[in-house]
Structure formats: structure tokens, C-alpha cells
Amino acid sequence: MSQLRVFNTSIFLFVIFLIQETIVSRINFPINGFSLYIAALMVVLSLEDRTGSMVFGFIGGVIMDLSIAADTPFGQWALVMTVMGYLFSINKESIGDFTETPVVFVGFISIASGLSLIFFAIVGTLLGEEMGGIFRNLRLIFVNSLWTFLIIPLFLPFIVKMRRIMLTSREK
């Protein structure tokens, strides 16, 4: 993995993060919200190789820690997304089966985003953060996964195309 690809992908993730913070977070979704950034990061992690998924998991988590709305210890999102990148990297062979069929891939991304939110709540609880009630959190995670399943097909072709553009000629 080249340094140029790491830089380009980091810039791409940061732009998606800015879109999330300035536009998507201002939309009032019924029941609760949707995180375009988490869904886009899960798409990037699922398409990367073993090393790339861990590196971009960490970089994506650090970018999420920069959020003004995040009232959590700095590094919590980085830990969660690095672990998600690790899970993607050790299961790379079976993830490849999911990326072949678009509907299954969208379902996989929505489940992965829900799993990252569950892991975030667990880590937050272990760190002594007040995470709210368990039923409220489960409802938020379920609704976020549902919105991810419904909305990410609109952005999936763009994210995949941008990832292909960011590959260097040697990696293509």
C-alpha cells in the first residue's frame, strides 16, 4: 500500500466526514439518524486488503474522534474502527463473497455499521461513559442499520468508483 493511496483515501474519508457533519446530521430522519460516514467507512474497509482495512480503520476512527458532536474520550472511535478493521482483515476471504452480490453487500454493510455501534457502546460503558438505556441504544442501533440498508445503495457506486480511482497503477 502506497503512501499516496493512504493520503488520498484519508482525504476522501475526511470529505465524507465533512458531508456527514454539515449536511446529513442536519436531516431529521424519522425515529433517529443515519451515519453516512460509518457506512462509507465500512464499504472502504470491506474492499481493502488485510493491511489496508486496519490502517483505514484507525484513520477513519481518528477522523470520527474529531467530531464536535462526539462527547466521548478521544481515541474511542479510533479503537472501535481499528477493531472493526481487524475483524474485516481476519475474515477477508469470506467478505469477498459478500462484495459480489449488491443486495447482500448492502446488508453486510448495514450489519457491520450496527456491529460497530454496538462495540462503541460496549467500549464506552467499559470506559465509564453514560451511554443511556440499553433499549434506547438497541433501538438507535437498529434504526441506524435500517437507514444504512435503505440509503447506502444510493452512495455505494460512488464510493466504489472513488476507491478504484484512489488505487495506484501498481495496485490496479
C-alpha positions in Angstrom: 0.0 0.0 0.0 1.5 3.3 -1.1 1.7 6.5 0.9 -0.2 8.3 -1.8 -3.1 5.9 -1.5 -3.2 6.3 2.2 -3.2 10.1 1.8 -5.9 10.1 -0.9 -8.2 7.7 1.0 -7.7 9.7 4.2 -8.7 12.9 2.3 -11.7 11.0 0.8 -12.8 9.9 4.3 -12.4 13.4 5.6 -14.6 14.8 2.8 -17.3 12.2 3.6 -16.9 13.2 7.3 -17.5 16.8 6.4 -20.6 15.9 4.4 -21.8 13.9 7.4 -21.3 16.7 9.8 -22.6 19.6 7.7 -25.4 18.0 5.7 -26.5 14.5 6.8 -26.5 15.2 10.5 -28.9 18.1 10.0 -31.6 16.0 8.3 -34.3 14.8 10.7 -34.8 11.2 9.9 -37.9 9.5 11.4 -37.1 7.7 14.7 -33.4 8.6 14.6 -30.4 9.4 12.5 -28.2 7.8 9.9 -24.4 7.9 9.6 -23.2 8.1 6.1 -19.6 8.2 7.4 -19.8 4.9 9.2 -21.4 3.3 6.2 -18.8 4.7 3.8 -16.0 3.6 6.1 -17.4 0.1 6.3 -17.5 0.0 2.5 -13.9 1.1 2.3 -12.8 -1.4 5.0 -14.6 -4.3 3.2 -12.9 -3.6 -0.1 -9.4 -3.2 1.3 -6.7 -5.8 1.7 -5.6 -7.1 5.2 -3.3 -4.2 6.0 -5.5 -1.5 4.4 -8.5 -2.4 6.4 -6.6 -1.9 9.7 -4.9 1.3 8.6 -8.0 2.9 7.3 -10.0 1.7 10.3 -7.6 3.6 12.5 -7.5 6.7 10.3 -11.3 6.7 9.9 -11.7 6.3 13.7 -9.3 9.3 14.4 -11.3 11.4 11.9 -14.5 10.4 13.8 -12.9 11.5 17.1 -12.5 15.0 15.6 -16.3 15.4 15.6 -17.6 18.3 17.7 -20.7 16.3 18.5 -18.6 13.4 19.9 -18.7 13.8 23.6 -16.5 10.8 24.2 -12.9 10.3 25.1 -10.5 11.0 22.3 -9.5 7.7 20.7 -12.6 5.7 21.5 -13.8 5.8 17.8 -10.2 5.0 16.7 -10.2 1.9 18.9 -13.6 0.8 17.7 -12.8 1.3 14.0 -9.3 -0.3 14.3 -11.0 -3.4 15.8 -13.6 -3.4 13.0 -10.7 -3.1 10.5 -9.0 -6.1 12.3 -12.3 -8.1 12.1 -12.5 -7.3 8.4 -8.9 -8.3 7.8 -9.1 -11.7 9.5 -12.3 -12.5 7.7 -11.2 -11.2 4.3 -11.9 -14.4 2.4 -15.5 -14.6 3.5 -16.1 -10.9 3.0 -15.1 -11.3 -0.7 -18.2 -13.5 -1.1 -20.4 -10.6 0.2 -19.0 -8.0 -2.2 -20.1 -9.9 -5.3 -23.9 -9.5 -4.8 -25.1 -5.9 -4.4 -28.1 -6.7 -2.1 -26.0 -9.0 0.1 -23.2 -6.4 0.2 -25.6 -3.6 1.3 -27.0 -5.9 4.0 -23.4 -6.7 5.1 -22.5 -3.0 5.3 -25.7 -2.3 7.4 -24.9 -5.2 9.8 -21.3 -4.1 10.1 -22.3 -0.5 10.9 -24.6 -1.8 13.6 -21.9 -4.0 15.0 -19.5 -1.0 15.2 -22.1 1.0 17.1 -22.7 -2.0 19.5 -18.9 -2.2 20.0 -18.8 1.6 20.6 -21.5 1.3 23.3 -19.6 -1.5 25.0 -16.3 0.3 24.9 -18.0 3.5 26.2 -19.6 1.5 29.1 -16.2 0.0 30.0 -14.7 3.5 30.0 -17.4 4.7 32.4 -19.3 6.8 29.9 -23.0 7.3 30.4 -24.4 5.6 27.4 -28.1 5.7 28.1 -30.6 2.9 28.5 -30.0 -0.4 26.8 -33.3 -0.5 25.0 -32.8 3.1 23.7 -29.3 2.2 22.4 -30.6 -1.0 20.7 -33.4 1.0 19.1 -30.8 3.6 17.8 -28.5 0.9 16.5 -31.4 -0.9 14.8 -32.7 2.2 13.2 -29.3 3.3 12.0 -28.7 -0.1 10.5 -32.1 0.1 8.8 -31.4 3.6 7.4 -28.0 2.3 6.2 -29.7 -0.6 4.4 -32.1 1.8 2.7 -29.8 4.7 1.9 -26.3 3.3 1.2 -27.3 1.8 -2.2 -27.5 5.4 -3.4 -23.9 6.1 -2.5 -22.4 2.7 -3.0 -21.5 3.1 -6.7 -19.8 6.5 -5.9 -17.8 5.1 -3.0 -16.6 2.0 -5.0 -15.7 4.2 -8.0 -13.8 6.6 -5.8 -11.9 3.8 -4.3 -10.9 2.5 -7.7 -9.7 5.9 -8.7 -7.6 6.1 -5.5 -5.7 2.9 -6.3 -2.3 3.4 -7.7 -1.4 1.9 -11.1 0.5 -0.9 -9.4 -2.4 -1.8 -7.2 -4.9 -1.9 -10.0 
